[in-house]
Amino acid sequence: MPDQTAKFARFKALHAGPGAFVIPNPWDASSARLLASLGFEALANT
């Protein structure tokens, strides 16, 4: 598992990539798995 610094660098890189950075906010574990399978690299939570 990457350390906190590596996680930060990866998340920051998502913001610098081409195009819009879209981060969905799933309501439950099932929708989170679905969104991850659709290719979203990050998911929000509340």
C-alpha positions as a printed NumPy array, in Angstrom:
array([[  0.   ,   0.   ,   0.   ],
       [  1.408,   3.429,  -0.925],
       [  2.276,   5.836,   1.842],
       [  0.392,   9.098,   2.394],
       [  2.855,  11.128,   0.3  ],
       [  2.43 ,   8.8  ,  -2.679],
       [ -1.363,   8.931,  -2.348],
       [ -1.228,  12.743,  -2.298],
       [  0.985,  12.867,  -5.386],
       [ -1.331,  10.542,  -7.303],
       [ -4.448,  12.531,  -6.343],
       [ -2.741,  15.836,  -7.22 ],
       [ -1.778,  14.438, -10.629],
       [ -5.455,  13.77 , -11.365],
       [ -6.083,  17.528, -11.106],
       [ -3.23 ,  18.329, -13.49 ],
       [ -4.248,  15.866, -16.207],
       [ -5.874,  16.761, -19.495],
       [ -9.595,  17.434, -19.533],
       [-11.968,  17.797, -16.635],
       [-11.391,  15.951, -13.364],
       [-14.73 ,  14.398, -12.39 ],
       [-15.044,  12.838,  -8.948],
       [-18.371,  11.123,  -8.263],
       [-19.804,  10.726,  -4.759],
       [-21.327,   7.235,  -4.442],
       [-24.022,   6.581,  -1.852],
       [-23.053,   3.029,  -0.933],
       [-20.463,   0.29 ,  -1.492],
       [-22.308,  -1.149,  -4.497],
       [-22.387,   2.14 ,  -6.38 ],
       [-18.723,   2.748,  -5.419],
       [-17.743,  -0.597,  -6.967],
       [-19.766,   0.214, -10.072],
       [-18.15 ,   3.64 , -10.481],
       [-14.679,   2.174,  -9.956],
       [-15.399,  -0.482, -12.588],
       [-16.406,   2.287, -15.005],
       [-12.909,   3.735, -14.709],
       [-13.197,   6.543, -12.168],
       [ -9.785,   6.867, -10.509],
       [-11.074,   8.63 ,  -7.396],
       [-14.328,   8.641,  -5.455],
       [-15.56 ,  11.243,  -2.993],
       [-17.306,  10.593,   0.293],
       [-19.176,  12.684,   2.81 ]])
